Amino acid sequence: MSTEFAVITPEMPVDVASAKLIQKEMLGGPVVDEVGRLVGWISEQECLQVTVQVVYYNQRVATVRDIMRTDVLTVSPNDHPLDLAQQMLSKPPKPKNYPVVDRHGKVIGVISRRHVLKMLLRKMTEQSKKPA
């Protein structure tokens, strides 16, 4: 899990949110309210669509609230890596990144497929070192 994620708010212009995602090298990020609770998710794809309109048509069209998804799949900090992997592999295709939220709905991090894969590989290494 990464605790260094882009902090994005619903009122933020999409170009500012895009810059924050790029700065943190994230494919998407959680949209949070004033106390850090999850209210949505915005991805590079949504940002790209709006940015094309701005550049091509010279139209400043949206805030994050206008384009964010509100049906966001989340994970808990206590979820087991195998459970996360199964969730990520289930059909239909699931997101590549998930906000990690505490029991109050506050975002404490973002976890990606790469994070889960690293955890599983680390577990495999640990198991291979155990005496038979």
Secondary structure, DSSP 8 states (H G I E B T S, - for coil): -BS----B-TTSBHHHHHHHHHHTT-SEEEEE-TTSBEEEEEEHHHHHHHHHHHHHH-----BHHHH-BS----B-TT--HHHHHHHHHSSS---SEEEEE-TTSBEEEEEEHHHHHHHHHHHHHHHHHS--
